[in-house]
């Protein structure tokens, strides 16, 4: 057990970490271009935040949260999703009292106790944005278009944007009644999870991934059939805005999000290359969330994207990731005096913004050259007693094999 990572977690070794860094760098760049500012929230929150924001009857709260008591008997929960903590910070620091809108992005670790499977881990990373303070449909469009550009910028091509509206508190009761009546006559044919969802939140039944359940839901009423004129107009403007930007989408009237705080627009990005659990990101509007967490009525919209699942989709499409930077210079030192001088040279080269490395294994020159080759070093600086006496070093170009003698005082400038 001591040498095995806990179930549902994984080590991200350097080669894979380079892919994460690339995804994160692209995300940060696009967020800065759209004037989203980074926010970092604690890794754990008071459990009540998720109970109230996400919904006590959701699968997340009922079955998936990592909750514990601290030494003062306070109930705390590891970050179970990204939006509620950002909403809490928005309230706690009085951001709602400032000029709106407020636009945040985050890159954070999420913790869910669920059955581990391909692309679904108990600890995973999420990139997300939250846009507070405006009900304008184009805020929805901006958030969706940012996610769309993110996928495209990374090289992802084979995915769908699924879109729906799930109404608001004004029009949802009529839909809930119609759906409850429909499901009541079919309840015995649904899976145990759906039967439980029926009691807690009937709309969540539409989110079931079981094929047997989906077969009985084909004729179920959908939220879009019951939306009020205001919600219908909002949805229409979102669709028109996406069309104006050239963003293709597919309407999915059965698309609902798994969290209670969503209203109006719901969307999901879906890849067909990573198995049945093909969602690689999604989000929607949550106009009642801030108020439910104790703040003033404040509209909001956002998304979350799982980094691990996104990388899986990129790899499945054969997208090439940038190679991690290679070593610029390897210093091959021969003898204790040369090693001492190599140590100071190493500092000078790194100060000159070069990726520099040297041998600390006591290898001979031939073995050091092999190590430099394994590291992909572009050049090798050979330094021995003879070179020290003359105040020079031999610089070998590893691709051409050409060797040049360079003064130690000029070495950093020459290599740079």
C-alpha positions in Angstrom: 0.0 0.0 0.0 2.9 2.4 0.8 4.1 2.2 -2.8 0.7 2.4 -4.6 -1.3 5.6 -5.2 -4.8 5.5 -3.6 -7.5 4.1 -5.8 -8.9 6.7 -8.2 -5.8 8.9 -8.2 -2.7 8.9 -10.4 0.8 10.2 -10.5 1.5 12.7 -13.3 5.1 12.0 -14.3 7.2 14.6 -16.3 6.2 13.5 -19.8 2.5 13.8 -18.9 3.0 16.9 -16.8 4.3 18.6 -19.9 0.9 18.0 -21.5 -0.9 19.5 -18.5 1.3 22.5 -18.6 0.6 23.0 -22.3 -3.2 22.8 -21.7 -3.0 25.2 -18.8 -0.8 27.7 -20.7 -3.3 27.8 -23.6 -6.2 28.2 -21.1 -4.5 31.0 -19.2 -3.7 32.9 -22.5 -7.3 32.7 -23.8 -8.7 33.7 -20.4 -6.4 36.8 -20.3 -7.5 37.7 -23.8 -11.1 37.6 -22.7 -10.3 39.6 -19.5 -11.0 36.8 -17.1 -8.9 37.1 -13.9 -7.5 34.1 -12.0 -9.0 33.2 -8.6 -7.7 30.5 -6.3 -10.0 29.1 -3.6 -9.1 26.7 -0.7 -8.9 23.0 -1.3 -11.6 22.4 1.3 -14.7 24.3 2.3 -17.4 24.1 5.0 -19.6 21.2 4.0 -22.7 23.4 4.2 -21.5 25.3 1.1 -21.8 22.3 -1.2 -25.0 21.0 0.6 -26.8 24.3 -0.1 -25.2 25.3 -3.5 -25.0 21.9 -5.2 -28.2 20.5 -3.6 -28.6 18.1 -0.8 -30.4 15.6 -3.0 -27.8 15.5 -5.8 -25.5 12.5 -6.3 -22.5 14.6 -5.4 -23.7 15.5 -2.0 -25.4 12.1 -1.3 -22.6 9.8 -2.5 -19.5 11.5 -3.8 -18.1 14.1 -1.4 -15.0 13.7 0.7 -16.3 15.0 4.0 -14.5 15.0 7.4 -14.6 16.6 10.8 -11.6 18.6 11.9 -10.3 18.8 15.4 -12.9 21.4 16.3 -15.6 19.1 15.1 -16.4 21.3 12.1 -17.6 19.5 9.0 -15.3 20.2 6.0 -15.4 18.9 2.5 -12.6 18.7 -0.1 -13.5 20.8 -3.1 -16.2 18.8 -4.9 -16.8 21.2 -7.8 -15.4 24.6 -8.8 -18.3 27.0 -9.0 -19.6 27.1 -5.4 -16.3 28.0 -3.8 -15.9 30.9 -6.3 -19.4 32.1 -5.5 -18.6 31.9 -1.8 -15.5 34.1 -2.4 -17.5 36.5 -4.4 -19.8 37.0 -1.4 -17.2 36.9 1.4 -15.1 39.7 -0.2 -18.0 41.9 -1.1 -17.3 41.7 -4.8 -21.0 41.9 -5.6 -20.9 45.5 -4.3 -18.4 46.5 -6.9 -19.1 47.5 -10.5 -20.2 44.4 -12.5 -19.7 42.1 -14.3 -17.0 40.0 -12.6 -15.1 37.5 -14.6 -12.9 34.8 -13.0 -11.1 31.7 -14.2 -9.5 28.9 -12.1 -7.4 25.8 -12.5 -8.1 23.6 -9.5 -8.1 20.0 -8.1 -11.6 18.5 -7.7 -12.3 15.5 -5.4 -15.2 13.1 -5.9 -15.7 9.6 -4.4 -17.0 7.7 -7.3 -16.2 4.5 -9.2 -12.9 5.0 -11.0 -12.9 4.3 -14.7 -11.3 5.6 -17.8 -11.2 9.4 -17.7 -13.0 9.5 -14.3 -10.8 9.8 -11.2 -11.5 10.6 -7.6 -9.0 13.4 -7.8 -8.9 15.3 -11.1 -8.0 18.7 -12.4 -10.5 21.2 -13.7 -10.2 24.4 -15.8 -13.2 26.7 -15.4 -14.6 30.2 -15.6 -17.3 32.0 -13.8 -19.0 35.2 -15.1 -21.1 37.1 -12.5 -23.4 40.1 -12.6 -25.3 40.0 -15.9 -28.2 38.2 -17.3 -27.4 39.2 -20.9 -27.6 36.1 -23.2 -24.3 37.2 -24.8 -22.6 36.4 -21.4 -23.6 32.8 -22.1 -22.2 33.1 -25.6 -18.9 34.5 -24.4 -18.4 31.7 -21.9 -19.4 29.0 -24.5 -17.2 30.6 -27.2 -14.2 30.7 -24.8 -14.5 27.0 -24.2 -15.0 26.3 -27.9 -11.9 28.4 -28.8 -9.9 26.5 -26.1 -10.6 23.2 -27.7 -9.9 24.5 -31.1 -6.7 26.2 -30.1 -5.4 22.9 -28.6 -6.1 21.1 -31.9 -9.3 19.2 -30.9 -11.6 18.9 -33.9 -14.0 16.0 -33.4 -16.4 17.1 -30.7 -19.9 18.4 -30.5 -21.4 21.3 -28.6 -24.7 20.2 -27.1 -27.1 22.9 -26.1 -30.4 23.2 -24.2 -32.4 25.4 -21.9 -33.8 24.1 -18.6 -36.0 27.1 -17.7 -36.2 29.1 -14.6 -38.0 28.9 -11.2 -41.0 30.5 -12.8 -41.6 27.9 -15.5 -40.0 24.8 -14.0 -42.8 23.8 -11.7 -45.1 23.1 -14.6 -42.4 21.0 -16.3 -41.6 19.1 -13.0 -45.3 18.2 -12.7 -45.5 16.9 -16.3 -42.2 14.9 -15.9 -43.3 13.5 -12.6 -46.6 12.2 -14.1 -44.7 10.7 -17.0 -42.1 9.0 -14.9 -44.6 7.7 -12.3 -46.0 5.1 -14.7 -42.6 3.9 -15.7 -40.7 4.0 -12.4 -40.6 0.2 -12.0 -38.6 -0.1 -15.3 -35.9 2.4 -14.3 -32.6 1.7 -12.5 -32.3 2.1 -8.7 -30.4 5.4 -9.1 -33.2 6.8 -11.3 -35.9 5.7 -8.8 -34.0 7.5 -6.1 -33.6 10.6 -8.3 -37.3 10.5 -9.0 -38.0 11.1 -5.3 -35.3 13.8 -4.9 -35.2 15.7 -8.3 -37.1 14.1 -11.2 -35.3 16.1 -13.8 -32.0 14.4 -12.9 -33.5 11.1 -14.3 -33.0 12.5 -17.8 -29.2 12.6 -17.1 -29.1 8.8 -16.6 -26.5 7.1 -18.8 -28.1 3.6 -18.6 -29.3 2.5 -22.1 -32.2 0.6 -20.6 -33.4 3.8 -18.8 -32.9 5.9 -21.9 -35.2 3.6 -23.9 -38.1 4.4 -21.4 -37.3 8.1 -21.6 -37.6 8.6 -25.3 -41.1 10.2 -25.1 -40.5 12.1 -21.8 -41.4 15.7 -21.8 -38.4 18.0 -22.1 -37.7 21.3 -20.3 -37.7 23.3 -23.5 -41.3 22.5 -24.1 -42.3 24.3 -20.9 -40.1 27.4 -20.8 -41.7 30.8 -20.3 -41.5 33.5 -23.0 -38.6 35.2 -21.2 -36.6 31.9 -21.1 -37.4 31.1 -24.7 -36.2 34.6 -25.8 -33.0 34.2 -23.8 -32.3 30.8 -25.4 -33.0 32.2 -28.9 -30.5 35.0 -28.4 -27.9 32.5 -27.2 -28.4 30.4 -30.3 -28.2 33.5 -32.5 -25.1 34.7 -30.8 -23.3 31.4 -31.3 -24.4 31.3 -35.0 -23.1 34.8 -35.5 -19.7 33.6 -34.2 -19.7 30.6 -36.5 -20.0 28.1 -33.7 -21.9 25.0 -34.6 -24.1 23.4 -32.0 -26.7 20.6 -31.6 -29.8 21.1 -29.6 -30.3 18.3 -27.1 -33.7 18.8 -25.4 -32.8 16.1 -22.8 -29.6 17.7 -21.7 -29.7 18.7 -18.0 -26.8 19.4 -15.7 -26.2 17.3 -12.6 -26.3 20.2 -10.2 -29.3 21.9 -8.7 -28.2 25.4 -9.2 -28.4 25.5 -13.0 -31.1 27.6 -14.7 -31.8 28.5 -18.4 -28.8 27.7 -20.6 -27.2 24.3 -20.2 -24.4 23.1 -22.5 -21.9 20.2 -22.8 -19.0 19.4 -25.1 -18.9 15.8 -26.1 -16.1 13.7 -27.6 -16.8 10.4 -29.3 -13.3 9.1 -28.8 -13.1 8.4 -25.1 -15.8 5.9 -24.5 -19.4 6.1 -23.1 -18.4 8.9 -20.7 -17.6 11.3 -23.5 -18.3 14.6 -21.8 -15.1 16.7 -21.8 -16.6 19.8 -20.3 -19.8 21.7 -19.7 -21.7 24.3 -17.8 -24.6 26.7 -17.9 -26.3 29.6 -16.2 -26.9 29.7 -12.4 -28.8 32.9 -11.6 -29.9 31.8 -8.2 -26.6 30.4 -6.9 -25.1 33.5 -5.2 -28.4 34.2 -3.4 -28.7 30.6 -2.2 -25.2 30.9 -0.7 -26.2 33.9 1.3 -25.4 36.8 -1.1 -27.6 39.2 -3.0 -29.5 38.0 -6.1 -26.7 37.9 -8.7 -26.9 36.2 -12.1 -24.0 34.0 -13.3 -22.8 31.6 -16.0 -19.7 29.4 -16.3 -18.2 26.1 -17.2 -15.8 23.4 -16.0 -13.5 21.3 -18.1 -11.7 18.2 -16.9 -8.1 18.4 -17.9 -7.5 14.6 -17.8 -10.4 13.8 -20.0 -9.5 16.6 -22.4 -5.9 15.2 -22.8 -7.4 11.8 -23.4 -9.6 13.3 -26.2 -6.6 15.1 -27.7 -4.5 11.9 -27.6 -7.3 9.9 -29.2 -7.4 12.4 -32.1 -3.6 12.1 -32.5 -3.0 15.8 -31.6 0.7 16.5 -31.2 1.8 18.2 -28.0 4.8 20.5 -27.9 7.9 18.7 -26.9 9.2 19.8 -23.5 12.3 22.0 -23.7 15.6 20.1 -24.1 18.8 20.8 -22.1 20.6 23.7 -23.8 24.0 22.9 -22.3 25.6 19.9 -20.5 28.9 20.4 -18.7 31.2 17.4 -18.9 33.7 18.0 -16.1 36.8 15.8 -15.6 38.4 15.9 -12.2 37.6 17.6 -8.9 38.9 21.1 -9.9 36.9 21.0 -13.1 33.8 19.9 -11.1 34.3 22.9 -8.8 34.5 25.3 -11.8 31.6 23.6 -13.5 29.5 24.3 -10.4 30.0 28.1 -10.8 29.6 27.9 -14.6 26.3 26.1 -14.1 25.0 29.2 -12.1 26.3 31.6 -14.8 24.6 29.7 -17.6 21.3 29.4 -15.7 21.4 33.1 -14.9 21.8 33.6 -18.7 18.4 31.8 -19.0 19.9 28.6 -20.4 18.7 25.1 -19.3 22.0 23.7 -18.0 23.0 20.4 -16.4 26.2 18.6 -15.3 27.2 15.2 -14.1 27.2 14.3 -10.4 27.7 10.5 -10.8 31.4 10.5 -11.3 31.2 9.2 -14.9 34.0 9.3 -17.4 33.9 11.5 -20.5 32.4 8.9 -22.8 29.6 8.1 -20.3 29.0 11.8 -19.7 28.6 12.3 -23.5 26.0 9.5 -23.6 24.1 11.1 -20.7 24.1 14.4 -22.5 22.7 12.7 -25.6 20.0 11.0 -23.5 19.0 14.4 -22.1 18.8 15.8 -25.6 21.5 18.4 -24.9 22.1 20.7 -27.8 25.7 21.4 -26.8 28.3 19.9 -24.4 30.9 22.0 -22.6 34.0 19.8 -21.9 36.1 21.0 -19.1 39.3 19.3 -17.7 42.6 20.3 -16.1 44.2 21.3 -19.4 41.3 23.6 -20.2 41.3 25.1 -16.7 45.0 26.0 -17.0 44.3 27.8 -20.2 41.0 29.4 -19.1 39.0 27.9 -21.9 36.4 25.2 -22.5 35.6 23.0 -25.5 32.1 23.5 -26.8 30.7 20.6 -28.8 27.6 21.0 -31.0 25.8 17.7 -30.6 24.0 17.8 -33.9 26.9 18.8 -36.2 29.8 17.4 -34.1 31.7 20.6 -34.5 33.9 21.6 -31.6 35.0 25.2 -30.7 37.3 26.4 -28.0 35.8 29.3 -26.0 37.2 31.5 -23.2 35.5 30.7 -19.9 34.8 34.4 -19.4 32.9 34.5 -22.6 31.2 31.1 -22.4 27.8 32.3 -21.2 27.5 35.0 -23.9 28.7 32.5 -26.6 26.2 29.9 -25.6 23.4 32.4 -25.2 
